[in-house]
């Protein structure tokens, strides 16, 4: 077997051994966060809102140009904001 | 009546010993640091050398001053398994001694008793049961890793662990129907994988609620 063929075989074996989400291009973190989001979504109140508030994050970006701050941009995990 | 110097000294002492509400020193901790719990020979040697080389510098805090060290592997198998279950936001179980745990590994349900061989396993969404005598605690975990140590300690790191009565069965049924349909209609490979994840997690919850 030539070298590129060997590498191909190795890649194929790795693909066969990996779980389906990995082959679809997801990382482990994306996978486990998706799983946890499904679990959180199925909770009763008040646990659902508690877990939602725990998971929420905001980032406020302010770009500085020539020593002057521009208008801040808010990025939030909550799509309504 | 305190003299000026005495009052100053008393004030300094009050400031140095952090009590609730007092100013905590944020850096350069030395003598006031709490006594090292798992004080071992090696750290003592190191601190002695430190003192002789740099007498004016504060002693560094060693890992052992933050964390209690684990006991060595006992010669005979202990009767209890010590479990730590950590979530990103809290400890669900901390140093809890139990008889057995059954963990949902990707390769299937896995029972862990004291004296289990050391292993690392990936967890899938499923039911984790903690058995202690007649008391069985059941938690639904979403995924993570379990580390079974040689000295009958088991450390579980999971993202979400909820008690079964916190899960809404209606929502689970709705999700199950939605994702079983989505698996067939999803076009790209990524969408298909996402739908598959949804289906797996919801059916695991369904099974856990039925059990």
Interface residues (C-beta under 8 A of the other chain):
Chain A: X19 X20 X21 X23 X24 X25 X26 X31 X32 X33 X34 X35 X36 X38 X39 X40 X41 X42 X43 X44 X47 X48 X51 X54
Chain B: X89 X106 X125 X140 X142 X143 X144 X159 X160 X162 X166 X167 X168 X171 X172 X175 X189 X190 X192 X193 X194 X196 X197 X198 X201 X202 X205
